[in-house]
Structures are given as C-alpha cells and as structure tokens.
C-alpha cells in the first residue's frame, strides 16, 4: 500500500490507495491574504471576486461542555468581499492542486451581506468557467439549489425554498459517487438524489453571486484518489505480461524530471535518472544489463510523434540475450503504451 503525507500551510492531505482526506486550514493564513493553491476566476460577466482571509466569530462544531458556556471563537475564515452588483456575475475561487472524481465535501458558510444577492456555495467537477456543477444557498431568496453549467449555459435550478438566515453559520455538503449527486443542508438531504453524466471529475471551489459578501470555514473533503492513466496502463500490462520484471515511465513535470508511473509504486514521484534525461532529450534507445535482467530505455511518443517521456522496460535475460533482441521484445510494450497515452497530460491525470 502506497502511503505518504503532504503538509502545506493551506491543507494537510493524507493519501492512501483507497481513501484520502483534505482540510483547508484558513486559520494559518495572514489576515488580508489570498489562500495559496487557489485561483480566483469568474463565470458570467464582470471581474473576478476579491477573496481574502478575514476574522469572524465562528461557533464551535462541538456542543458546549456546560449550559451557558461560551461556544463561539474568533477565527480566520475565507471571505469573498467584492460588491460588484452585476447580475450575471459569479466569483469563483478554485483549488488547483487536485482533481476530484468521487468525494464528499463539507463546508460551513455564512451569507453576510449584499443588496442584490446574498448567496454562498461551491462549484465541483469544475472544468473551466463555462463547465461545472454548483450547489448554493440564497439568504435573500431563501432557496437551496443545484444546477449545472455546460458550455456557458445554465440548467434549470433544482432545489427547495427553505429558510437560509443571513448572518448565521450553516453547513452545506455534496457527495459525488459516479453519476449520483447528493446535496445536503445542515446534514439533511433536502434535495433528492440527482443523476447527471455531464462531468465525471473536476476541481472544487467556492462560489458566490453578484454583490454577495460570503464567508467560508471548516472545509473538509474525503475522496477517492484518481489513478493517472499512465499508472493504470502500467498496472494493466504487468498483469497481462507476468514475465515482465518491471515498467517505469519518467517525464518532465515543469522543470523536474520525475517517475510518473511504475510497477514499483515506491518509485513514483522520485527523480528520474541521467539515462531517462538522455532518452527524452536525444531521442535515443539505451540498455542496461543486470545479473539476470536487462532494462531497455525507449522514447515514449505522443500521437504527433513527439517524445513525451522515457519508458524503461525491465526484462528477464536469457543465454544469448543481446541488446537487439531485448529491444525487439520491448517495442510491442512501447507501442501499446503509446497507443493508450496519446497526449502528455495522460502521464499526470
């Protein structure tokens, strides 16, 4: 089982083969700053919103230890503070470090102010400003609604009229399991289960509308990590060809040369070798003999014929093994991987 922990000032994430957890800790951020690992954008008209850390009194998620005890603490929370009154103006703050397929997101929110609108919500399975799902609450309209945006066109909203008091912290949550979507307000499933096939995965973010000033806190995501296409291909080939001793794919992510897929999962994320670099830069084949194995390094090309990675195929050697026949044995593996990874993006997603 692969397990590692990534800690940042925004969130701590624990990765497991079958489950992961992500929490946004805005309490560690400077007041007035914009959280790292997020990007501010806008759907519809107008400029992106103004997202920053502010302080507010937030009730504890736990019951007080005794009757009458103070159960409110002043904490740092995320706020959208732009007061752009444009009607079709939807500020969005997107978390950029992960793409989510199946997940449960919970966040506390508060509709603070707004003359035209007082809305707060989340976007999920977000592709871009014109393609995403939304779950939002409206304090002025007293509605809790889901809708989708596909190609910039908004669907008919689904959801009930329900009391959403302004200035009060509440919780919304959304769960995606395949094409099934569950929407909850304060723990109650006030919208019946939805099914939709528009988006199978995407990013997650915070959402408001028009001149809504809205706060968010205690955001928690439980999710199933998505396996990159490259790793799926490696795992599949190792199952289908049990005589293979190993497969490793190494590519550049930005300026870093990293192992992006491997039959030995402990190698994933580690630095590539000088041989891998030579394969990519010089478009050359290499081989390395071991005591009982031989490893062939080959350029992995995309559909346009451009080299996007170094492929290392480790084979069991035999009496009379030559570099030429090792290469011949490796070429079908290279060809099959290239057929399934036709673009560089599939090395990482």
C-alpha positions in Angstrom: 0.0 0.0 0.0 1.3 3.4 -1.0 1.1 6.0 1.8 2.5 9.4 2.2 1.6 12.7 3.8 1.8 16.1 2.2 1.5 19.1 4.6 1.1 22.7 3.5 0.0 25.9 5.1 -3.3 25.6 3.4 -4.2 22.0 3.9 -2.9 18.7 5.1 -3.6 15.7 2.9 -3.2 12.1 3.6 -3.1 9.8 0.6 -4.0 6.1 0.7 -4.7 3.7 -2.1 -8.5 3.8 -1.4 -9.2 7.0 0.6 -7.8 10.4 1.2 -8.7 13.4 3.2 -8.2 17.1 2.7 -8.8 20.0 5.1 -8.4 23.7 4.3 -6.9 25.4 7.4 -7.5 29.1 6.8 -6.5 29.8 10.4 -2.9 29.6 9.4 -3.2 32.4 6.8 -2.4 36.1 7.3 -5.5 38.3 7.5 -6.0 40.1 4.2 -4.1 37.4 2.2 -5.4 35.2 -0.6 -5.0 31.5 0.1 -2.2 29.7 -1.7 -3.1 26.9 -4.1 -6.3 28.6 -5.2 -7.0 30.7 -8.3 -9.7 33.4 -8.5 -11.8 33.5 -11.6 -15.3 34.5 -12.6 -18.2 32.9 -14.6 -20.5 35.2 -16.5 -19.8 38.9 -16.5 -17.5 41.3 -14.6 -14.2 40.9 -12.9 -13.0 38.0 -10.6 -14.1 38.4 -7.0 -11.9 39.6 -4.1 -11.1 36.5 -1.9 -9.2 37.0 1.3 -8.8 35.9 4.8 -10.8 37.8 7.5 -11.6 37.2 11.2 -15.0 36.3 12.3 -16.8 34.7 15.3 -17.5 31.1 14.5 -19.5 28.7 16.6 -17.6 25.6 17.7 -18.6 22.4 15.9 -18.9 20.7 19.3 -21.5 21.2 21.9 -20.5 23.4 25.0 -19.2 21.5 28.0 -21.8 23.1 30.2 -25.0 25.1 29.8 -24.3 28.8 29.2 -20.7 28.3 28.3 -19.3 30.4 25.5 -19.3 28.4 22.4 -18.0 30.9 19.9 -14.4 31.7 18.9 -12.9 34.4 16.8 -11.2 32.7 13.9 -9.8 33.3 10.5 -12.1 32.4 7.6 -12.2 32.8 3.9 -14.3 35.7 2.6 -15.5 36.9 -0.8 -15.7 40.7 -0.4 -16.3 42.2 -3.9 -19.6 44.1 -4.1 -19.9 44.0 -7.9 -23.7 44.4 -8.5 -23.6 42.9 -12.0 -26.5 40.3 -12.2 -24.7 37.6 -14.1 -21.5 37.8 -12.0 -20.3 34.7 -10.3 -17.0 34.9 -8.5 -15.3 31.5 -8.1 -12.2 30.5 -6.1 -10.8 27.2 -7.4 -8.5 24.8 -5.6 -5.8 23.9 -8.1 -3.9 21.0 -6.5 -6.3 18.2 -7.1 -8.9 16.8 -9.5 -11.7 15.0 -7.7 -13.9 12.2 -9.0 -15.8 10.6 -6.2 -15.8 12.7 -3.0 -17.7 14.2 -0.1 -17.2 17.9 0.5 -18.5 19.7 3.7 -18.1 23.4 4.4 -19.6 25.9 6.7 -20.8 29.1 5.1 -22.4 32.4 6.1 -24.2 34.9 3.9 -23.0 38.2 5.3 -24.4 41.0 3.2 -25.5 42.1 -0.3 -28.2 44.3 -1.7 -28.9 42.4 -4.9 -27.9 38.9 -3.7 -26.7 37.1 -0.6 -25.5 33.7 -1.8 -22.8 31.2 -0.9 -22.0 27.9 -2.5 -19.5 25.6 -4.0 -18.5 24.5 -7.5 -17.5 20.9 -8.1 -16.3 18.7 -11.0 -15.2 22.1 -12.3 -13.6 22.0 -15.8 -13.4 25.8 -16.5 -15.5 28.9 -16.2 -18.1 27.5 -18.6 -18.4 23.9 -17.4 -19.1 22.9 -13.8 -21.7 22.0 -11.2 -23.0 24.4 -8.5 -24.6 23.9 -5.1 -25.6 27.2 -3.5 -27.8 28.8 -0.8 -29.6 32.1 -1.0 -30.4 34.1 2.1 -32.5 36.7 0.2 -34.3 34.2 -1.9 -34.5 31.5 0.8 -33.6 28.8 -1.6 -31.1 25.9 -1.7 -30.4 24.9 -5.3 -28.3 22.8 -7.5 -27.6 23.5 -11.2 -25.0 22.8 -13.9 -23.3 25.0 -16.4 -22.4 23.3 -19.7 -20.8 25.4 -22.5 -21.7 28.5 -20.6 -25.4 27.6 -20.5 -27.0 27.3 -17.1 -29.6 24.5 -16.5 -32.8 24.9 -14.6 -32.0 25.1 -10.9 -33.2 22.2 -8.7 -34.0 22.5 -5.0 -36.5 23.7 -2.4 -37.5 27.0 -0.9 -36.0 26.8 2.6 -35.1 29.3 5.3 -31.4 30.5 4.9 -30.9 33.1 7.6 -28.4 35.9 6.8 -25.5 36.3 9.3 -25.7 32.7 10.5 -23.1 30.0 10.1 -24.5 26.9 8.4 -23.2 23.8 6.6 -23.7 22.5 3.1 -22.3 19.3 1.8 -22.2 17.5 -1.5 -21.3 13.9 -2.3 -20.5 12.6 -5.8 -20.5 8.8 -6.4 -20.1 8.1 -10.2 -23.1 10.0 -11.8 -25.0 10.2 -8.5 -25.0 13.5 -6.6 -26.2 14.0 -3.0 -26.9 17.6 -1.7 -27.3 18.4 2.0 -28.0 21.4 4.1 -27.1 21.2 7.8 -26.9 17.4 7.4 -30.3 17.0 5.8 -30.7 15.7 2.3 -33.2 18.5 1.3 -32.7 17.8 -2.5 -33.4 14.2 -3.6 -30.5 12.3 -5.1 -29.6 13.6 -8.6 -28.0 11.7 -11.5 -26.1 13.5 -14.2 -23.4 12.4 -16.7 -22.0 15.8 -17.7 -18.8 15.7 -15.7 -17.1 12.6 -14.2 -14.3 14.5 -12.4 -13.0 18.1 -11.9 -11.8 20.6 -9.5 -13.6 22.0 -6.4 -14.0 25.7 -5.4 -16.1 28.3 -3.6 -18.8 30.3 -5.3 -20.8 33.5 -4.8 -23.1 35.7 -7.0 -23.2 39.4 -7.7 -22.6 41.6 -4.7 -22.8 38.8 -2.1 -20.3 39.0 0.7 -19.9 35.5 1.9 -17.7 33.6 4.4 -16.5 30.0 4.4 -14.9 27.9 7.1 -14.2 24.3 8.2 -13.9 22.9 4.7 -13.3 19.2 4.6 -13.1 16.8 1.6 -13.0 13.0 1.7 -12.2 11.5 -1.7 -11.0 8.6 -3.7 -7.7 9.5 -5.3 -7.8 9.2 -9.1 -5.2 7.0 -10.6 -3.4 8.6 -13.6 -3.9 6.9 -17.0 -0.2 6.1 -17.2 -0.2 4.2 -13.9 -3.4 2.3 -15.0 -1.6 1.3 -18.2 1.5 0.1 -16.3 -0.6 -1.9 -13.8 -2.6 -3.5 -16.7 0.5 -4.5 -18.7 2.2 -6.0 -15.6 -0.9 -8.2 -15.1 -1.2 -9.2 -18.7 2.6 -9.9 -19.2 3.7 -11.7 -16.0 7.2 -12.4 -17.4 7.9 -8.6 -17.4 10.2 -7.7 -14.5 9.1 -4.1 -14.4 7.9 -1.0 -16.2 8.7 2.7 -15.4 7.7 5.9 -17.1 9.6 9.1 -16.4 8.7 12.6 -17.7 9.2 16.2 -17.0 6.7 18.0 -14.8 7.7 21.6 -15.1 11.5 21.6 -14.7 11.6 18.4 -12.7 12.2 15.0 -14.2 10.1 12.6 -12.2 8.9 9.0 -12.3 5.2 9.4 -13.1 4.2 5.7 -13.3 5.9 2.5 -12.2 5.3 -1.2 -11.4 7.1 -0.4 -8.2 4.9 2.3 -6.7 7.6 3.4 -4.2 9.4 4.9 -7.2 6.6 7.3 -8.2 7.5 10.9 -7.6 11.2 10.2 -7.3 13.8 11.9 -9.6 14.5 10.4 -13.0 18.0 9.3 -14.0 20.5 10.7 -16.4 19.6 7.9 -18.8 16.0 9.0 -18.7 17.0 12.5 -19.5 19.2 11.4 -22.4 16.3 9.3 -23.8 14.0 12.3 -23.8 16.5 14.9 -25.0 18.4 12.8 -27.6 15.5 10.5 -28.6 17.8 7.5 -28.3 17.5 3.9 -27.1 19.6 2.6 -24.3 20.0 -0.7 -22.4 21.5 -1.7 -19.1 22.4 -5.3 -18.3 22.0 -6.7 -14.8 22.9 -10.1 -13.4 19.7 -11.7 -14.5 17.8 -8.9 -16.2 18.2 -6.3 -18.9 16.5 -2.9 -18.9 15.7 -1.2 -22.2 15.1 2.6 -22.2 12.9 3.8 -25.1 11.4 7.2 -26.1 7.6 7.3 -25.5 6.0 9.4 -28.1 2.6 11.1 -28.4 0.2 10.9 -31.3 2.2 13.6 -33.1 5.5 11.6 -32.8 7.0 14.0 -30.2 8.9 12.4 -27.3 7.0 13.0 -24.0 8.7 10.5 -21.7 11.3 7.8 -21.1 10.0 4.3 -20.9 12.1 1.7 -19.1 11.2 -2.0 -19.7 12.9 -4.5 -17.4 13.1 -8.0 -18.9 14.5 -11.3 -17.6 17.6 -12.1 -19.6 18.5 -15.5 -21.1 21.5 -17.2 -22.5 22.3 -15.5 -25.8 20.4 -12.3 -24.9 21.5 -9.4 -27.0 20.6 -5.7 -26.9 19.0 -6.1 -30.3 16.6 -8.8 -29.3 15.9 -7.1 -25.9 14.9 -4.0 -27.9 12.7 -6.2 -30.1 11.0 -7.6 -27.1 10.4 -4.1 -25.7 9.0 -2.5 -28.8 5.5 -4.1 -28.5 5.2 -2.8 -24.9 6.3 0.7 -26.1 3.8 0.6 -28.9 0.9 -0.4 -26.7 1.6 2.2 -24.1 1.9 4.9 -26.8 -1.5 3.9 -28.2 -3.1 4.4 -24.8 -1.2 7.5 -23.8 -1.5 9.7 -26.8 -1.1 13.1 -25.0 1.4 14.2 -22.4 -1.5 15.1 -20.0 -2.3 11.4 -19.5 1.0 11.0 -17.8 -0.3 13.0 -14.9 -4.1 12.7 -14.9 
